[in-house]
Amino acid sequence: MSHQHKRSRQAVDGLLEDIKVVLLDIEGTTTPISFVKDVLFPYIRENIEDYLKEHWDEEECQADVNELRKQAEADSEADMEGVVTIEENKNTDDAEEVKAVRDSVVKNVLWQMDADRKITALKQLQGHMWTTAYKSGDIKGEVYDDVVPAIKHIIADDRQVYIYSSGSVQAQKLLFGYSTQGDLLEIFSGHFDTKIGLKVEKASYLNICEEIGCKPEEVLFLTDVTREARPASLAGMKTCIVVRPGNEKLTEEEESEFNTIHSFSELISTDAQNKKKK
């Protein structure tokens, strides 16, 4: 065992000590990164045309299209390269015109996804499509097997567990509400997204502490990337990097800077050992 691994192991042993809240990232922490890349986004690409055709006359769908149209107009005015505009559907009784408008929406959505844009209009439509997919059973949120037992252990000691992800609160609740392990929403005390602040900013973590009413040093934040762990540490939180298959590889410097675990089960085992010692 290397000196570095010994240092990390000793630090991990005390991670839950004096902690009242555990704050969890999703992608690469509770859920494989591949779930988003290989399941959620491909679902949009493969089903956008059929979804629009089926839901076109619904108020929610038209509201999504209007937001995409406004964004496309703004992109066009900004001379954005490759922008796909969406025409007004003036004659709703003209089947060919309706199809032409739908086709332009499909092209616009695919163009934005190709550009990896995170704009609200796109997220809104994607969220509604994923809602339909989760509720129909076409998609189930993937959660690592070690996550739920660990969370149940954590909350059994009167600690609370919150989620903080760049994905919307709605998307978070769908993933955990319709997961491969059933409805998991009751094990979480709350959810945060980027409305509380960006995950790379120290202020966001202070805002979360203020919101849930605890001190930063009473919070343990688990994430898969150091660019999120670092500002959380600067805010005063305990932090730990979760190393999973497919996650961004840590540098030697990052490994020496942060605690690491490969499974949530490590939190349970070390916490149980510490209780026996006491």
CORFENKA-V585738 format. One record per residue. N is the residue number from 0. RES is the residue in three letters. SS is DSSP state (h for helix, s for strand, l for the rest). PSI is psi in whole degrees, -180 to 180 (* if undefined). Layout:
BEGIN
n->N res->RES ss->SS psi->PSI
n->N res->RES ss->SS psi->PSI
END
This chain:
BEGIN
n->0 res->MET ss->l psi->130
n->1 res->SER ss->l psi->160
n->2 res->HIS ss->h psi->-40
n->3 res->GLN ss->h psi->-43
n->4 res->HIS ss->h psi->-37
n->5 res->LYS ss->h psi->-43
n->6 res->ARG ss->h psi->-45
n->7 res->SER ss->h psi->-41
n->8 res->ARG ss->h psi->-43
n->9 res->GLN ss->h psi->-39
n->10 res->ALA ss->h psi->-40
n->11 res->VAL ss->h psi->-34
n->12 res->ASP ss->h psi->-31
n->13 res->GLY ss->l psi->16
n->14 res->LEU ss->l psi->-40
n->15 res->LEU ss->l psi->-4
n->16 res->GLU ss->l psi->130
n->17 res->ASP ss->l psi->16
n->18 res->ILE ss->l psi->134
n->19 res->LYS ss->l psi->-23
n->20 res->VAL ss->s psi->133
n->21 res->VAL ss->s psi->124
n->22 res->LEU ss->s psi->126
n->23 res->LEU ss->s psi->134
n->24 res->ASP ss->l psi->167
n->25 res->ILE ss->l psi->-69
n->26 res->GLU ss->s psi->120
n->27 res->GLY ss->l psi->-4
n->28 res->THR ss->l psi->-63
n->29 res->THR ss->l psi->-20
n->30 res->THR ss->s psi->137
n->31 res->PRO ss->l psi->139
n->32 res->ILE ss->h psi->-33
n->33 res->SER ss->h psi->-23
n->34 res->PHE ss->h psi->-44
n->35 res->VAL ss->h psi->-46
n->36 res->LYS ss->h psi->-39
n->37 res->ASP ss->h psi->-12
n->38 res->VAL ss->h psi->-60
n->39 res->LEU ss->h psi->-53
n->40 res->PHE ss->h psi->-42
n->41 res->PRO ss->h psi->-32
n->42 res->TYR ss->h psi->-43
n->43 res->ILE ss->h psi->-49
n->44 res->ARG ss->h psi->-42
n->45 res->GLU ss->h psi->-22
n->46 res->ASN ss->h psi->-3
n->47 res->ILE ss->h psi->-43
n->48 res->GLU ss->h psi->-48
n->49 res->ASP ss->h psi->-38
n->50 res->TYR ss->h psi->-48
n->51 res->LEU ss->h psi->-41
n->52 res->LYS ss->h psi->-42
n->53 res->GLU ss->h psi->-35
n->54 res->HIS ss->h psi->6
n->55 res->TRP ss->l psi->-41
n->56 res->ASP ss->l psi->-2
n->57 res->GLU ss->l psi->147
n->58 res->GLU ss->h psi->-42
n->59 res->GLU ss->h psi->-44
n->60 res->CYS ss->h psi->-43
n->61 res->GLN ss->h psi->-33
n->62 res->ALA ss->h psi->-40
n->63 res->ASP ss->h psi->-44
n->64 res->VAL ss->h psi->-40
n->65 res->ASN ss->h psi->-39
n->66 res->GLU ss->h psi->-40
n->67 res->LEU ss->h psi->-38
n->68 res->ARG ss->h psi->-44
n->69 res->LYS ss->h psi->-42
n->70 res->GLN ss->h psi->-40
n->71 res->ALA ss->h psi->-38
n->72 res->GLU ss->h psi->-43
n->73 res->ALA ss->h psi->-39
n->74 res->ASP ss->h psi->-39
n->75 res->SER ss->h psi->-42
n->76 res->GLU ss->h psi->-29
n->77 res->ALA ss->l psi->5
n->78 res->ASP ss->l psi->40
n->79 res->MET ss->l psi->135
n->80 res->GLU ss->l psi->130
n->81 res->GLY ss->l psi->6
n->82 res->VAL ss->l psi->139
n->83 res->VAL ss->l psi->114
n->84 res->THR ss->l psi->159
n->85 res->ILE ss->l psi->118
n->86 res->GLU ss->l psi->157
n->87 res->GLU ss->l psi->141
n->88 res->ASN ss->l psi->86
n->89 res->LYS ss->l psi->-38
n->90 res->ASN ss->l psi->95
n->91 res->THR ss->l psi->-10
n->92 res->ASP ss->l psi->-8
n->93 res->ASP ss->l psi->105
n->94 res->ALA ss->h psi->-39
n->95 res->GLU ss->h psi->-40
n->96 res->GLU ss->h psi->-43
n->97 res->VAL ss->h psi->-44
n->98 res->LYS ss->h psi->-39
n->99 res->ALA ss->h psi->-40
n->100 res->VAL ss->h psi->-44
n->101 res->ARG ss->h psi->-43
n->102 res->ASP ss->h psi->-37
n->103 res->SER ss->h psi->-33
n->104 res->VAL ss->h psi->-44
n->105 res->VAL ss->h psi->-48
n->106 res->LYS ss->h psi->-39
n->107 res->ASN ss->h psi->-46
n->108 res->VAL ss->h psi->-45
n->109 res->LEU ss->h psi->-37
n->110 res->TRP ss->h psi->-44
n->111 res->GLN ss->h psi->-40
n->112 res->MET ss->h psi->-37
n->113 res->ASP ss->h psi->-32
n->114 res->ALA ss->l psi->1
n->115 res->ASP ss->l psi->43
n->116 res->ARG ss->l psi->148
n->117 res->LYS ss->l psi->27
n->118 res->ILE ss->l psi->155
n->119 res->THR ss->h psi->-43
n->120 res->ALA ss->h psi->-42
n->121 res->LEU ss->h psi->-45
n->122 res->LYS ss->h psi->-37
n->123 res->GLN ss->h psi->-48
n->124 res->LEU ss->h psi->-44
n->125 res->GLN ss->h psi->-42
n->126 res->GLY ss->h psi->-42
n->127 res->HIS ss->h psi->-36
n->128 res->MET ss->h psi->-42
n->129 res->TRP ss->h psi->-36
n->130 res->THR ss->h psi->-47
n->131 res->THR ss->h psi->-43
n->132 res->ALA ss->h psi->-43
n->133 res->TYR ss->h psi->-46
n->134 res->LYS ss->h psi->-30
n->135 res->SER ss->h psi->-12
n->136 res->GLY ss->l psi->3
n->137 res->ASP ss->l psi->-28
n->138 res->ILE ss->l psi->139
n->139 res->LYS ss->l psi->136
n->140 res->GLY ss->s psi->129
n->141 res->GLU ss->l psi->128
n->142 res->VAL ss->l psi->132
n->143 res->TYR ss->l psi->144
n->144 res->ASP ss->h psi->-27
n->145 res->ASP ss->h psi->-8
n->146 res->VAL ss->h psi->-53
n->147 res->VAL ss->h psi->-46
n->148 res->PRO ss->h psi->-38
n->149 res->ALA ss->h psi->-43
n->150 res->ILE ss->h psi->-41
n->151 res->LYS ss->h psi->-37
n->152 res->HIS ss->h psi->-43
n->153 res->ILE ss->h psi->-47
n->154 res->ILE ss->h psi->-18
n->155 res->ALA ss->h psi->-21
n->156 res->ASP ss->l psi->26
n->157 res->ASP ss->l psi->22
n->158 res->ARG ss->l psi->162
n->159 res->GLN ss->s psi->152
n->160 res->VAL ss->s psi->127
n->161 res->TYR ss->s psi->158
n->162 res->ILE ss->s psi->140
n->163 res->TYR ss->s psi->110
n->164 res->SER ss->l psi->155
n->165 res->SER ss->l psi->-21
n->166 res->GLY ss->l psi->150
n->167 res->SER ss->l psi->157
n->168 res->VAL ss->h psi->-39
n->169 res->GLN ss->h psi->-46
n->170 res->ALA ss->h psi->-38
n->171 res->GLN ss->h psi->-46
n->172 res->LYS ss->h psi->-32
n->173 res->LEU ss->h psi->-45
n->174 res->LEU ss->h psi->-47
n->175 res->PHE ss->h psi->-25
n->176 res->GLY ss->h psi->-29
n->177 res->TYR ss->l psi->57
n->178 res->SER ss->s psi->170
n->179 res->THR ss->l psi->-16
n->180 res->GLN ss->l psi->20
n->181 res->GLY ss->s psi->-166
n->182 res->ASP ss->l psi->113
n->183 res->LEU ss->l psi->5
n->184 res->LEU ss->h psi->-30
n->185 res->GLU ss->h psi->-16
n->186 res->ILE ss->h psi->-6
n->187 res->PHE ss->l psi->142
n->188 res->SER ss->l psi->-16
n->189 res->GLY ss->s psi->173
n->190 res->HIS ss->s psi->142
n->191 res->PHE ss->s psi->142
n->192 res->ASP ss->l psi->-163
n->193 res->THR ss->l psi->-1
n->194 res->LYS ss->l psi->-27
n->195 res->ILE ss->l psi->-15
n->196 res->GLY ss->l psi->162
n->197 res->LEU ss->l psi->148
n->198 res->LYS ss->l psi->-12
n->199 res->VAL ss->l psi->7
n->200 res->GLU ss->l psi->132
n->201 res->LYS ss->h psi->-40
n->202 res->ALA ss->h psi->-31
n->203 res->SER ss->h psi->-40
n->204 res->TYR ss->h psi->-33
n->205 res->LEU ss->h psi->-37
n->206 res->ASN ss->h psi->-40
n->207 res->ILE ss->h psi->-43
n->208 res->CYS ss->h psi->-42
n->209 res->GLU ss->h psi->-40
n->210 res->GLU ss->h psi->-41
n->211 res->ILE ss->h psi->-5
n->212 res->GLY ss->l psi->49
n->213 res->CYS ss->l psi->166
n->214 res->LYS ss->l psi->149
n->215 res->PRO ss->h psi->-38
n->216 res->GLU ss->h psi->-8
n->217 res->GLU ss->h psi->4
n->218 res->VAL ss->s psi->134
n->219 res->LEU ss->s psi->123
n->220 res->PHE ss->s psi->124
n->221 res->LEU ss->s psi->126
n->222 res->THR ss->s psi->170
n->223 res->ASP ss->l psi->-6
n->224 res->VAL ss->l psi->141
n->225 res->THR ss->h psi->-25
n->226 res->ARG ss->h psi->-15
n->227 res->GLU ss->h psi->-37
n->228 res->ALA ss->h psi->-36
n->229 res->ARG ss->h psi->-51
n->230 res->PRO ss->h psi->-32
n->231 res->ALA ss->h psi->-40
n->232 res->SER ss->h psi->-43
n->233 res->LEU ss->h psi->-29
n->234 res->ALA ss->l psi->-13
n->235 res->GLY ss->l psi->1
n->236 res->MET ss->l psi->154
n->237 res->LYS ss->s psi->144
n->238 res->THR ss->s psi->156
n->239 res->CYS ss->s psi->136
n->240 res->ILE ss->s psi->129
n->241 res->VAL ss->s psi->118
n->242 res->VAL ss->l psi->113
n->243 res->ARG ss->l psi->158
n->244 res->PRO ss->l psi->132
n->245 res->GLY ss->l psi->-10
n->246 res->ASN ss->l psi->162
n->247 res->GLU ss->l psi->129
n->248 res->LYS ss->l psi->136
n->249 res->LEU ss->l psi->145
n->250 res->THR ss->l psi->167
n->251 res->GLU ss->h psi->-37
n->252 res->GLU ss->h psi->-42
n->253 res->GLU ss->h psi->-38
n->254 res->GLU ss->h psi->-32
n->255 res->SER ss->h psi->-22
n->256 res->GLU ss->h psi->-33
n->257 res->PHE ss->l psi->150
n->258 res->ASN ss->s psi->149
n->259 res->THR ss->s psi->147
n->260 res->ILE ss->s psi->156
n->261 res->HIS ss->l psi->-10
n->262 res->SER ss->l psi->146
n->263 res->PHE ss->l psi->-21
n->264 res->SER ss->h psi->-24
n->265 res->GLU ss->h psi->-32
n->266 res->LEU ss->h psi->-41
n->267 res->ILE ss->h psi->-50
n->268 res->SER ss->h psi->-43
n->269 res->THR ss->h psi->-34
n->270 res->ASP ss->h psi->-42
n->271 res->ALA ss->h psi->-41
n->272 res->GLN ss->h psi->-41
n->273 res->ASN ss->h psi->-36
n->274 res->LYS ss->h psi->-38
n->275 res->LYS ss->h psi->-37
n->276 res->LYS ss->h psi->-35
n->277 res->LYS ss->l psi->*
END
